[in-house]
Amino acid sequence: MVSLAARLILLIPAFLLLADSASAASASNNRTKRRFGVILSVQGEPFPSSYGLNLAYHLSRMITIHAGFGIVMGEESASSLGGGVKFQVPKWNFSPFIGVSYARVSGSDVTYSSPVSGNGDFTIDAGTAHFYGTAGLSYQSAKGIYLAGGISKSLSPDQGGMVFFHIGKFFGKGR
């Protein structure tokens, strides 16, 4: 069985093949017009968090970097801090994406149920760091409104994942 990490690594070249060789100046999309964003995440980023606040920057039409802080709601008193990179189809404003990120959990241990893995409850120990993969669909409007949904899955084989939703706003010189 191929791990999620291996699947993500194998998918990245497929996205690169979709990229055209045209310069970023030609055929720009909403990601190149409005590059800097603030994103609220519900269930997922940084993983694991109930709510997260992320800052993002589109390096190009295809690559977005992000960093954020999340809190875990419930009995736990925990937070997560992390960042990563996402890859999307270059010319599409509504696009599938894949990504890989890194997060560190602070406070108390976090126990969560995973709708993605379905194998009961999982625990991430406080003070531990991990890589996680993301996959989903995102949309950025000409006005900079950003919506996304997908899954975040820890790349650790003994951990689960979460379904997430993002809403945000990107800023920059729009036309």
Number of C-alpha atoms within 10 A of each C-alpha: 3 6 10 17 18 10 11 16 14 11 14 16 11 11 17 14 10 13 15 11 7 9 8 15 8 7 11 17 19 23 31 22 19 23 21 20 20 18 23 20 25 20 23 24 37 32 34 30 25 20 24 25 19 22 18 21 20 21 14 17 23 22 17 20 19 21 21 21 21 27 23 23 13 11 9 13 14 20 26 27 23 21 21 21 20 19 23 27 21 22 19 17 19 17 17 18 22 22 22 22 23 21 25 21 26 19 14 16 17 22 16 19 16 17 14 13 14 11 12 10 13 17 13 20 15 17 13 12 16 16 18 25 24 28 21 18 16 20 19 22 16 16 16 22 17 22 19 20 21 18 21 27 25 24 21 13 10 10 19 25 25 25 18 22 20 21 17 19 20 25 16 15 10 14 8
